[in-house]
């Protein structure tokens, strides 16, 4: 896959297919198209050491999500609830939509 091209979108439900979190499902929070990486909710958690902002606040260790490469993610179809490959299709009104390759359903990206 070339740089910046992906069929995954923010708020998509994805499953991790490789790595330490293999088999876990989460929602995409953020995508970096230049690096082909995505942040997925509660996946690839790291500990970040944060310095105190001022003298009254102590330093702390924060758990947060780290980026994961998009090749390790696979979209979960909302209709058939399986991990699927996607295709593109034009509707009658000319809009381009993503289509599930196994069940043929159109995949809508849910808004926040």
N, C-alpha and C positions, 0 to 999 in steps of 0.2 A: 504494500500500500504506500502510495506516495505521500510526501510530507503534506500535512494539512487536510487530507481526505479521509473522512470516516463517515459511516452511516449512523454512528451513535450521537445522541443529542443529550443536552442537560435534562434532568428529570426522567430519563429512561431507566427502567428496571433491568439490571444486568447481573450476570453470574460470572464469577471468576473461574476461568478454566485452567489456569496454571499458577503455580507459586504457592506460598505458605497459606493463603486463604482460599485454596481451591475448593469449589463447591458452595461457597457462601454467596448470598444474593444481597444486593444493595442498590440504592438509587444514585445516579451520577449527580454530583454537586457542581463540578466545574471541569471544563475541558481545556487543555492547552494544545491547540492545533499545530503550533510550530514544532513541539516536541513529541507529538502523538501520545500524550499522557492524559489521564483523567483522575479526578479525585472522586472516590466512591464512599458513600456514607457507611461508617463503621468498618471499613476494609483497609488493610495495610496501616494499622495504627502504629504511631511512633510516640516516643516521649520527648517533649521539647522542654529544655531547661530555660526558664525565663528569669532574667535579672530583675531586681526590684526597680520600680519606676521612680520612687522617691524613698525617703528614709522611713516613712510610716508603713509602707507596704513591703512585706517580705518577698523574697524570691520564691518561685514555685516550679513544680514540674507539671506540665500540661500534656494530656493525651490528645493527639489530633491525627487526622488522616493525612497520609502522604500520597503522592502521585503513584499511579500504577500504569503500566503501558497498555494502550488500548488493544494490542494484539492478545492480551491475557483476559480480555472481557468478551462476553457474548450476550447479545440482547435476549431478553426473555419476552416472548410474545404474550400480550395481554389476553388474547383469545384462547390459544391452545396451551398456555402456561408452560412452554418448553423453551429451551435455548434454541434459537433459530438463526439461519442466515437470512439476510434481507435483500430485496431487489427494489428497483424503482419502477414506477408506473405513472403515466399521465392519465388524469381523469378527464371526463367530457368537457369540463369547464377550463381545462388547460393547466390545472395545478399538478405539481409533481408530488407524489406521496411515496412513502416506504411501504413495501408489501412483504408479508411473511412468506418465505419460500415453501413452508410445509403446509399451511392451511389456507394461504391466499388472502388473509385478512389484511386490511390497511392498518398501519401502525400510526396512531396519533400521539404526538408528544403532549403530555398533560402540562398545563401551565401551573405555576405556583399557587 
